[in-house]
């Protein structure tokens, strides 16, 4: 039924809103309620939202700073790694060269020692062979007589 009453009022050209003194009381109550809620609820909540927004913005800024510092440190670390690798490569080449030089020296020393030993052995063999030849020269005539005596079955001088 209220719908039909409101519809009838609209068709009759009259106003559905009746302005009387309660309108001003309601407006005053609304204003008082709004001010109380504004200072006790809306303002603190808005301050909380602003503080949260500033905290998030601050943390984002701090995160960007940390990321840039981390990137700088990573680049510095990479540069140091490259530097260490270059130094290690140079040191490795230097040590390889020293090892090759040492190996050549050892080989040359061994070659000289072996040549010396071969020369000494030749001299020793030469002297021993001369000594043995002398001994053989002394023994050969006696052995020849013994062999001839056995072959001929008689004594040979």
C-alpha positions in Angstrom: 0.0 0.0 0.0 2.7 2.6 0.6 3.7 2.3 -3.0 0.3 3.2 -4.1 0.2 6.2 -1.8 3.5 7.5 -3.0 2.4 6.9 -6.6 -0.8 8.7 -6.0 1.0 11.7 -4.5 3.3 11.9 -7.5 0.4 11.9 -9.9 -1.5 14.5 -7.9 1.4 16.9 -8.3 2.0 17.2 -4.6 5.3 16.8 -2.9 6.1 13.4 -1.3 8.6 15.1 1.0 7.0 17.1 3.8 9.3 19.8 5.1 8.7 20.5 8.7 10.9 21.2 11.7 12.1 17.6 12.0 14.1 18.2 8.8 16.3 20.7 10.6 16.7 18.4 13.6 17.6 15.5 11.4 20.1 17.7 9.5 21.7 18.8 12.8 21.9 15.2 14.1 23.4 14.1 10.8 26.0 16.9 11.1 26.8 16.1 14.7 27.1 12.3 13.8 29.2 13.2 10.8 31.6 15.3 12.9 31.9 12.7 15.7 32.5 10.0 13.1 34.9 12.2 11.2 37.2 12.9 14.2 36.8 9.5 15.9 36.7 7.1 12.9 37.3 8.6 9.4 40.3 10.8 10.3 42.3 8.0 12.2 41.4 5.5 9.5 42.6 7.9 6.8 45.8 8.6 8.8 46.3 4.9 9.1 45.9 4.5 5.3 48.3 7.3 4.7 50.9 5.9 7.1 50.5 2.5 5.4 50.9 4.0 2.0 54.0 5.9 3.1 55.5 2.8 4.7 54.9 0.8 1.5 56.4 3.5 -0.5 59.4 3.8 1.8 59.9 0.0 1.7 59.8 0.0 -2.1 62.4 2.8 -2.1 64.5 0.8 0.3 64.1 -2.3 -1.7 65.2 -0.5 -4.9 68.3 0.8 -3.0 69.1 -2.7 -1.7 68.7 -4.1 -5.3 71.0 -1.4 -6.7 73.6 -2.0 -3.9 73.4 -5.8 -4.6 73.8 -5.2 -8.3 76.9 -3.0 -7.6 78.3 -5.7 -5.3 77.6 -8.4 -7.9 79.4 -6.3 -10.6 82.3 -5.7 -8.2 82.5 -9.4 -7.3 82.4 -10.3 -11.0 85.2 -7.9 -11.7 87.3 -9.4 -8.9 86.6 -12.9 -10.1 87.8 -11.9 -13.6 90.9 -10.2 -12.1 91.7 -13.3 -10.0 91.2 -15.5 -13.1 93.6 -13.4 -15.1 96.1 -13.4 -12.3 95.7 -17.2 -11.9 96.2 -17.6 -15.7 99.3 -15.5 -15.7 100.7 -17.4 -12.7 99.8 -20.7 -14.3 101.7 -19.7 -17.5 104.7 -18.5 -15.4 104.8 -21.8 -13.4 104.4 -23.8 -16.6 107.3 -21.9 -18.1 109.4 -22.5 -15.0 108.5 -26.2 -15.0 109.5 -26.5 -18.7 112.8 -24.7 -18.0 113.4 -27.0 -15.0 112.6 -30.0 -17.1 115.0 -28.9 -19.8 117.7 -28.3 -17.2 117.1 -31.8 -15.7 117.1 -33.4 -19.1 120.3 -31.6 -20.1 121.9 -32.6 -16.7 120.8 -36.2 -17.3 122.1 -36.2 -20.8 125.5 -34.8 -19.7 125.6 -37.4 -16.9 124.7 -40.2 -19.2 127.3 -39.0 -21.7 129.9 -38.9 -18.9 128.9 -42.4 -17.7 129.1 -43.7 -21.3 132.6 -42.1 -21.8 133.8 -43.5 -18.5 132.3 -47.0 -19.4 134.1 -46.8 -22.8 137.4 -46.0 -21.1 136.9 -48.7 -18.5 135.9 -51.2 -21.1 138.8 -50.2 -23.3 141.3 -50.7 -20.4 139.6 -54.0 -19.3 139.6 -55.3 -22.9 143.3 -54.5 -23.2 144.0 -56.2 -20.0 141.9 -59.3 -21.0 143.7 -59.3 -24.4 147.0 -59.4 -22.6 145.8 -62.2 -20.4 144.4 -64.1 -23.4 147.7 -63.6 -25.3 149.5 -65.3 -22.4 146.9 -68.2 -22.1 146.3 -68.9 -25.8 149.7 -70.7 -26.5 149.1 -73.0 -23.6 145.6 -73.8 -24.6 146.6 -74.3 -28.2 149.2 -76.9 -27.1 146.6 -78.6 -24.9 144.1 -78.7 -27.8 146.6 -79.9 -30.3 147.9 -82.6 -27.8 144.3 -83.9 -27.3 143.6 -83.9 -31.1 146.9 -85.6 -32.0 147.0 -87.8 -29.0 150.6 -86.9 -28.3 152.5 -84.1 -26.5 153.1 -81.0 -28.6 155.7 -78.3 -27.8 
